Amino acid sequence: MNADPITTAQQWNDRPPRPVPLEAPVTGALLCPPDYFDVIDVRNAHMEGQIGTIDQELAWNQWLGLADAIESVGLSVHLLESHEQLVDAVFTANPSLVINDGEGIPRAIIGRMSHSNRRPESSLHRQALEKIGLPCQEIADQVEGCWEGNGDTLRHPGRALIWCGVGSRSDIDCHLEVGRMLDLEVAVLQLPDPDFYHLDTALTLLDEKRAAYVPTAFDETGRALLETAFDRLIEVDDQEARDVLAGNLWCPDGKHVLMSAGAPVTQSRLNSEGFQVVEIETGEFLKSGGSVFCMRQEIRA
């Protein structure tokens, strides 16, 4: 593995692609019931004005809709234990990453959350993932910084590479260490727009050749890198991305796309590419700056 990250289109062109063996497929998702979900402070732009506004009954109904949608595309649902103090635990994408390594073998890396009130979630993820049968590792103590798991780290299908977002939540040194641990190349994208504080709010890898993205979430260098890396980029409508996190999509199998309801422009673009879109109401969770991708950690076996 080349230890230097890919940050420009020229570097992408200069780096020969490294394919991977047959990869372990996504078989399920780790979800956390919204027993204690709430907005109690402001830690991203979407949370402004939302403290104390969560409708608990509606949040439960929307969460059940997500669980049903996941099962409808043939995947299993695994549950993370909820705790009263952990109001954000419903967003299971962040405290861990379940991923295929450079040999196509499923592995789990435990995250380092940037906000102190989310750090206890990491141990819950370790317990849940080990119970499922996934071996877990942690970033070495000597590597400094925060790293918010699947929220800022996306696996490129069919290629031994991860896309890594660097912004307010995850640091480059941690991304590089995760790439080393997994024997995967690292491509880095800067996240300058506070509306898109995690990479998963602005980029979805649909298959090896196609991705959906929010162009304004990235700087000029990042946009050029993405345009070079993918044969086809599907543009997520900017207003839909900001209003209902339409860029927070999940495509677990290269065919189905699970996404927030209320994004007709983006849905139409995905349909025209042949994807089967499954709309899910996530309005209560949008108040905390999260939607479909944020609310699941994929399980591979």
N, C-alpha and C positions, 0 to 999 in steps of 0.2 A: 504494500500500500504506500502511495506517495503521501508523505506527512504534510505537505503544503496544501492549504485549502484552495479550492477553485472559487475565485471571486469575480472573474471577468469572462466575457464571451471568448476572448482570445485564448485564455487558459483552458476553457472547455474544449475548444477546437484542437488545442495542442495535446490534450490528455486523451489517449486512446481509451475507448469504453472498455470496462471490465465486466463481462457478463457473469452471472451467478448460476450455480446448479439449480435444479428443480427446487423451488421455494415452498416452504410450508404455507398452506393457505390460511386465510382468516376463517376461523370456525365459530367465533362468538364475540361477545363484547362484555366488558366489565362495567356495570352500572352501579350507582349508589342511590338508593331511594331518597327522595327529598323530604324526609321526616323533619329535618331542622333547617331546611334551606331558607335563607333570608338575605337581605341586603342590609348590612349593619354599618358599613363605611364606604368610602369611595376610593377605589384603587385602579379604576380605568375610566375612560371618558364616557362609557355607556352607563355607568352607575350614578352619574350626576343627577340629583333630584329623585333618586329611587329608594332612599333609605326608608324602611318600614312600609313599603307599598306592595309587598308580595301577597297575592291571594293564594293561600296555602292549598285550598281545595282545587283551584284551577291548576296550580303547579303540579299537584299529584296527577290530575287527569292528563296533563300534557306529558308528564314523565311516563305514564302508562302507555300513552300513544307512541312514544319513542320505543319503548320495550316491545310493543306489539309490532311495530314496523320492522324492527331488527329481526324478530322471529319470522315475519312474513317473507323475508328474503332468504330464509333457510339457515339462520344463525342462532346459536344458543345465547341465552342471557345469564351471566354470572353476577352475583351481588356482592357489593362491598358493604361492610357493616357501617351504619350511620351512627354519629355521636353528636350529642346536643351542642357541644362547643364548636363543631366543625361545620359551619354553615355553608361552606363552599365545596364540601366533599362530593357533591353531585357532579362536579366537573372533573371526571376521572381521567381526562386526557393528560393532566399536568403532572401528577406526582410520580409518574412512571412512564416507561416506554417499552412496549412489547414489539419486537422487531426480528426479522431474519438477519443473521450475520452474513459475513462474506462467503460462507459455505451454504447458505440457505437454511440454517438451523435456527429455530426460534429461541430467542433470549429475552431477558427482561433486565432493564437498568432502572434503578430507583432514583427518583428526581431529588432535586434540591430546590425547594420552593423559596421564592424571594420574599414572601410575606410570612412573618413569624406565626400568624394564626393558622397557616396552612401546613406548616412543617410536620405536625403529627400525622398528617394523612399518609406520609411516605411509609411509615411502619405498617399501616393498615394495608397498603398496596402490597408490601412484601408478604404479609400473611396471606392475603387473598390469592396472589399469584403463585406462591409456593404450594398452596393447597390445590390449585388447579394443576400443578405439576411443572411450572415454569421456573427454572433456576434464576435467581436474582443476584445482581451485582450492584456495587455502588462506585461512584467516581472516587478515586484515591484522595485521601485527606490533603495531600500536598498540592492538589490542583485547586486553586481558589476560584470562587464565583458561584453564581446560581445557575440552575439549569432546569427548565420546566418541561421535561419529558416530551411527550408526543405533541404538546402545544407548540413547540418550537423546532421539532425534529421530525422530518417526513422521509420515509424510505422511497427511493426511486424504483418502481417495479422493473424487474428484469436487469437491473444494473447494481453493482456493488457500491452504492453511493447513498448518502443521506443529504437532504436539503436542510439547512440550519438557519433559523432566524435569529438575528442579533439585534436586540432593542432594549426595552426596559426590564425584561424578565430573564433572559439567558445570556451567558457570557461565552465569548469565543473559545477561551481555554477549555471550558467544560465540553463544548462541542467537539473540539479536536481530540480530547481524551476519550470521549464516547466513540468517535470514529476509530481510534486506535484499538480500543477494547473489542470492537466488533469487526475489525479488519474491513472497514468501509471507507471509501473516499468521502470527503466533506466538501460540499458546495455551500457557500455562505451568502445570505441575502440580508441587507440592512433593512430595518423597519422604522422609518422616520416618522410615520403618521400615527399619532396616539389612538386613533380609532381602530388601528390594526396592531394591537400590542403583542399578539402572538402570531407566528407564521400561519397557524391553522385558520386564522380569520381571513386570510388573503390568498392562500394557495392550496389547491387540492390536486394531488397526482392521481389522474384517472386511470392511466395505463402507461406503458413504457414511452409512448410517443405523444400523449395528450395530457394537458393539464388545464384546470380552470384557475383564473387568477384575477385579482383586482389591480389593474395597472397603477393606480395612484398610491397604492400601499408601498411601492418600491421606488427607489431612486433610479436615475437614468442607467447606471451601471447594472443594477439588478434586473431592470426590464430587458436590457440587451442580453444579459446572460440567459434569462428565461426564454427569450425569443430564439436564441441559438440552440438551447438544449432540447426544445420540443418541436416536433413537426407541426403541431396544432395547439394553439393556445385559445381557449374559450374565455372570452372576456365576461366577467361578472359585472352586471350593471352597478355603477358606482353608488347610486342612491340606494338601491336595494342592499348593497353590501354594508352601507352605513346604518340603514334603518332596521334591517332584519338579519344582519350578518349572513347575507346570501352567499358569501364566500366561505362560510364555515360548513363545507360539504363533507360527506363521507361516501367514498366509493369502495366498498370492501371486496368487490369481485370483478371489477372492470366492466360491469354491466349496469348495476343498480346504483343510483345516486340518491342518498338520503339527505334532505335539505329542509331549511326553514320554509314554512308556508309564507305566502305573501310576496313572492319574488317572481312574477310571471315572465318578465323579460329574460332573466337568467334561466328559468325553467325551459322556456321555449328554445333557447340556444342549446341547452343540453339535449333536449328532445331531438333537435335537428341533427345532432351528432350520433343519434342512435341509442342514447342512454335511457333507461327506464327510471324516471324520476318518482321518488316517494316523498310527498310533502308531509311535514310534521309541524304542528303548532308548538312553538316554543316561546311564546310571548313573555311569560313570567320569567324565564331564564335569560331572555335578552336584557332584562333590567339589570342583570349582573354582568352583562357583557359576554354571555356564552350561548351557544346553540348546539346543533346536532353533534358536530365533531367533538366539541369540548366535553360533551356529556357521556362519552364512551371511550374506553380504552380497548383497542382490539385485542382479541386473543387468537393466537396462532398455535397450531398443533400438527 
